[in-house]
Amino acid sequence: MYSAEEIIDILDIRLSRKRYQHSLNVAEEAGRLAEHYNYPDTEKAYIAGLLHDICKELSKEEQFEMVSSSDMDVTDVELVTPPLFHAIAGAYYSEQVLHIRDEDILNAIRYHTVGRAGMSRLEEIIYIADLISEDRNYKDVNKMRKYAYQSIEKAMLEALKFSVADVVGKGSMIPRHTIEAYNHYIQIKKKKAEPSPIPLQALAVKGKI
């Protein structure tokens, strides 16, 4: 696999200055989140962050060609939504051209725009790092940065809420993966809110059984 330094050199050639800097910022943020959540391979998180937008500035035709060739569960909605092409294309390019074989890195690149149910910790890290990187300046970015270091599950849910509302507001279609991701993190929230069952021994002491 290419080293981080080699990937940075590739990005320097392929991307505009703005996208290049964003990729570096996401990689740095991914490394910090990896350390915060005790992810065992911060270098892998850094590399996935570097690669997440590697195909962002290709033409839509080039992106679509790679999307059409991908075997990474591309949905009908994604096939007709050009802003989503680059993530799928990026995973395809990383595997086919850069010969990256680490499935977790490839999935982190592929799902950093739409999310999915059952995301790995690395996938969550890249999804959130992309939203809170140093160059981001949208209205609630500081709130999202706070959530990111409180609970990554809470950050994911809030991010998906925003994503769904934004897509609906634009009158666009919501990808299946995004709907499933939202439902997944809602279930996590509900489970955490449920009171813990009282142990049978405690009930016996209270004379309840």
C-alpha positions in Angstrom: 0.0 0.0 0.0 1.2 3.5 -0.7 2.6 5.5 2.2 0.8 8.6 3.5 3.7 10.7 2.0 3.2 9.1 -1.4 -0.5 9.6 -1.4 0.0 13.3 -0.5 2.2 13.6 -3.6 -0.5 12.0 -5.7 -3.1 14.4 -4.3 -0.8 17.4 -4.9 -1.0 16.5 -8.6 -4.7 15.5 -8.9 -6.4 18.1 -6.8 -6.9 21.9 -6.7 -5.3 23.7 -3.8 -8.6 24.0 -1.9 -9.4 20.3 -2.3 -5.9 19.3 -1.5 -5.9 21.3 1.8 -9.3 19.9 2.7 -8.0 16.4 2.2 -5.1 17.1 4.5 -7.4 18.7 7.1 -9.7 15.6 7.0 -6.7 13.3 7.4 -5.5 15.3 10.4 -9.0 15.3 12.0 -9.4 11.6 11.3 -6.1 11.0 13.2 -7.3 13.0 16.2 -10.7 11.1 16.3 -8.9 7.8 16.0 -6.7 8.6 19.0 -9.7 9.9 20.9 -11.8 6.7 20.3 -8.8 4.4 20.8 -8.9 3.2 17.2 -5.9 0.9 16.9 -4.4 2.2 13.6 -4.2 6.0 13.4 -2.1 5.8 10.3 -4.9 3.9 8.5 -7.4 6.6 9.6 -5.0 9.3 8.3 -4.7 7.5 4.9 -8.4 7.0 4.5 -8.9 10.7 5.3 -6.4 11.6 2.6 -8.1 9.5 0.0 -11.7 10.3 0.7 -12.0 13.0 -2.0 -9.4 11.7 -4.5 -11.9 11.6 -7.4 -13.9 14.7 -6.4 -12.6 16.9 -9.1 -12.8 14.4 -12.0 -15.5 15.1 -14.6 -18.9 13.6 -13.9 -18.4 11.4 -16.9 -15.2 9.9 -15.5 -16.7 9.5 -12.1 -19.8 7.8 -13.5 -17.7 5.3 -15.5 -16.1 4.2 -12.3 -19.4 4.2 -10.4 -20.9 2.0 -13.1 -18.0 -0.5 -12.7 -18.1 -0.6 -8.9 -19.3 -3.7 -7.1 -19.8 -1.8 -3.8 -23.6 -2.0 -3.5 -24.4 1.1 -5.6 -28.0 2.0 -5.3 -30.4 3.2 -8.1 -30.5 6.6 -6.4 -26.7 6.9 -6.3 -26.5 6.1 -10.0 -28.6 9.2 -10.9 -27.2 11.6 -8.3 -23.9 13.1 -9.5 -22.9 14.7 -6.2 -22.6 11.2 -4.8 -20.5 9.8 -7.5 -17.1 10.9 -6.2 -17.2 8.7 -3.0 -17.9 5.5 -5.0 -15.4 6.5 -7.7 -12.8 7.2 -5.0 -13.1 3.8 -3.5 -12.9 2.2 -7.0 -9.9 4.3 -8.0 -8.1 3.5 -4.7 -8.6 -0.2 -5.2 -8.0 -0.5 -9.0 -5.3 2.1 -9.5 -3.6 2.6 -6.1 -4.0 -1.2 -5.4 -5.4 -0.6 -1.9 -6.8 -3.8 -0.6 -7.8 -2.8 2.9 -11.6 -3.2 2.9 -12.1 -0.9 5.8 -10.3 2.0 4.1 -12.2 1.3 0.9 -15.6 1.3 2.7 -14.6 4.5 4.6 -14.1 6.3 1.3 -17.2 4.8 -0.4 -19.6 5.6 2.4 -18.3 9.0 3.6 -21.2 10.8 1.8 -24.2 8.6 2.4 -23.3 6.6 5.5 -24.8 3.2 6.0 -26.1 1.0 8.8 -23.5 -0.9 10.7 -20.6 1.4 9.9 -17.2 0.4 11.2 -15.4 2.8 13.6 -13.1 3.9 10.7 -16.1 4.6 8.5 -17.6 6.7 11.2 -14.4 8.6 11.8 -14.0 9.5 8.1 -17.7 10.5 7.8 -17.4 12.8 10.8 -13.9 14.1 10.1 -15.1 15.3 6.7 -17.8 17.3 8.4 -15.7 18.9 11.1 -12.4 19.5 9.4 -10.6 22.8 10.0 -11.8 24.3 6.7 -15.5 23.8 7.4 -17.4 26.9 8.4 -21.1 26.1 8.1 -23.5 27.4 10.7 -23.5 24.6 13.3 -20.0 23.3 12.7 -18.8 24.1 16.2 -21.8 22.2 17.7 -20.9 19.2 15.4 -17.2 19.4 16.6 -18.4 19.2 20.1 -20.6 16.2 19.5 -17.8 14.5 17.6 -15.7 14.3 20.8 -18.6 13.5 23.1 -20.0 10.5 21.3 -19.4 9.5 17.8 -22.8 7.8 17.6 -24.5 11.1 18.7 -22.4 12.9 16.1 -23.4 10.4 13.4 -27.1 10.8 14.2 -27.0 14.6 14.2 -25.1 14.6 10.9 -27.6 12.2 9.3 -30.5 14.3 10.6 -28.9 17.3 8.8 -28.2 15.3 5.7 -31.8 14.0 5.4 -33.3 17.4 6.1 -31.0 19.0 3.5 -31.9 16.4 0.8 -35.6 16.7 1.5 -35.4 20.5 1.4 -33.8 20.3 -2.0 -36.5 18.0 -3.2 -34.0 15.3 -4.0 -34.1 11.5 -3.4 -32.6 10.0 -0.3 -30.3 7.0 -0.9 -31.3 3.8 0.8 -28.0 3.6 2.7 -28.7 7.0 4.3 -32.2 6.0 5.4 -30.8 2.7 6.9 -28.0 4.6 8.6 -30.4 7.1 10.2 -32.6 4.3 11.4 -29.6 2.4 12.8 -28.4 5.4 14.9 -31.9 6.2 16.1 -32.1 2.6 17.4 -28.7 3.0 19.2 -30.1 6.2 20.8 -33.3 4.5 21.9 -31.4 1.5 23.4 -29.2 3.8 25.4 -32.2 5.7 26.7 -34.0 2.5 27.8 -33.7 1.8 31.6 -31.5 -1.2 32.4 -33.4 -4.2 33.6 -33.3 -4.8 37.3 -31.3 -8.0 38.1 -33.3 -10.9 39.4 -31.2 -11.0 42.6 -32.1 -7.4 43.3 -35.8 -8.1 42.8 -35.5 -11.1 45.2 -34.0 -8.8 47.8 -36.9 -6.4 47.4 -39.4 -9.2 47.7 -40.6 -8.8 44.2 -40.1 -12.5 43.3 
